[in-house]
Amino acid sequence: MNQSIWERRQAVASRLEGHVRQERQVRDEFETALAAASLDAHDVDPDGHLGRAVMAVAHLAADTPGFDVLLGLSSGGHGVRVHAGPDGLAQVQVVELTARESEPGADPAPAAVASELAALLWQR
């Protein structure tokens, strides 16, 4: 398959436009979910770290059927669930995080979760 430079540029531009559209949609959905829960973005995500994490994993959710992850800040009472919707697009929900006592073997080790997420991001 012999593509011209112009065709390659068009393909790259199309992919980038899709990513920008998806980011805008996820950002709007995040803000709408916060407003629906009567929460202020600066209270839930004062430094913007949670929002950036949501944007990063939203691309994974859109490309991965069954993707479902809960993101939260250690200092906050609310988190964000990012999952693949039935239409293949990333969906965002604000959820209340509840403190729970850690049971041995109940949750995977944080290093294992971080490693799995890093491997997914590396595939992109």
C-alpha positions in Angstrom: 0.0 0.0 0.0 1.7 3.2 -1.1 0.3 6.2 0.6 1.3 9.7 -0.3 2.5 12.1 2.4 -0.7 14.0 2.0 -2.8 10.9 2.7 -0.7 10.2 5.8 -1.1 13.7 7.1 -4.9 13.5 6.5 -5.0 10.3 8.4 -3.0 11.7 11.3 -5.1 14.9 11.3 -8.3 12.8 11.4 -7.1 10.8 14.4 -6.0 14.0 16.3 -9.4 15.6 15.6 -11.1 12.5 17.0 -9.0 12.7 20.2 -9.7 16.4 20.6 -13.5 15.7 20.1 -13.4 12.9 22.6 -11.5 15.0 25.2 -13.9 17.8 24.9 -16.9 15.4 25.3 -15.3 13.8 28.4 -14.4 17.2 29.9 -18.0 18.4 29.4 -19.4 15.2 30.8 -17.1 15.5 33.9 -18.3 19.1 34.5 -21.9 18.1 34.0 -21.6 15.2 36.4 -20.0 17.5 39.0 -22.8 20.0 38.6 -25.5 17.2 38.8 -24.0 16.1 42.1 -24.0 19.8 43.3 -20.2 19.7 43.6 -17.7 22.4 42.8 -14.8 21.3 40.6 -12.3 23.2 42.8 -13.5 21.4 45.9 -13.3 17.9 44.3 -10.2 18.5 42.2 -8.4 21.5 43.5 -5.2 21.0 41.5 -6.7 19.5 38.4 -5.0 16.1 38.8 -8.2 14.1 38.8 -9.4 15.8 35.6 -6.1 15.1 33.9 -6.3 11.4 35.0 -9.9 11.2 33.6 -8.7 12.6 30.3 -5.9 10.1 30.1 -7.9 7.0 30.8 -10.9 8.1 28.7 -9.0 7.2 25.6 -8.5 3.7 27.0 -12.1 3.3 27.9 -13.3 4.3 24.4 -11.1 1.6 22.8 -11.5 -1.2 25.3 -14.9 -3.0 25.7 -15.7 -3.7 29.3 -13.2 -1.0 30.6 -14.3 0.3 34.0 -12.1 2.2 36.4 -12.6 4.3 39.5 -10.3 7.3 40.0 -10.0 9.3 43.1 -7.7 11.5 45.1 -6.5 10.3 48.5 -7.6 13.5 50.0 -11.1 13.6 48.6 -14.5 12.1 49.3 -15.5 11.9 45.6 -14.1 10.1 42.7 -14.8 9.6 39.0 -15.9 6.3 37.3 -14.7 6.1 33.7 -16.1 3.2 31.7 -16.9 2.1 28.2 -20.4 2.8 27.3 -22.6 0.6 25.1 -21.9 2.9 22.2 -18.1 2.5 22.5 -17.6 6.0 23.9 -16.1 6.8 27.3 -18.7 7.6 30.0 -17.9 9.6 33.1 -19.8 9.5 36.5 -18.9 11.3 39.7 -19.3 8.9 42.7 -19.0 9.3 46.4 -16.0 7.4 47.8 -16.6 5.6 51.1 -13.8 4.7 53.5 -13.5 1.0 54.1 -11.2 -1.0 56.1 -8.6 -2.9 54.2 -9.0 -6.6 54.3 -6.0 -8.8 53.4 -6.3 -10.1 49.9 -9.5 -8.0 49.2 -7.8 -5.5 46.8 -4.9 -5.9 44.5 -1.7 -4.3 45.6 -1.4 -0.6 44.5 1.8 -1.4 42.6 0.0 -4.1 40.6 -2.8 -1.8 39.7 -0.4 1.0 38.6 1.6 -1.5 36.6 -1.5 -2.7 34.8 -2.6 0.8 34.0 0.9 1.7 32.8 0.9 -1.3 30.5 -2.4 -0.2 29.0 -1.2 3.3 28.4 2.1 2.0 26.9 0.1 0.1 24.3 -1.2 3.4 22.9 
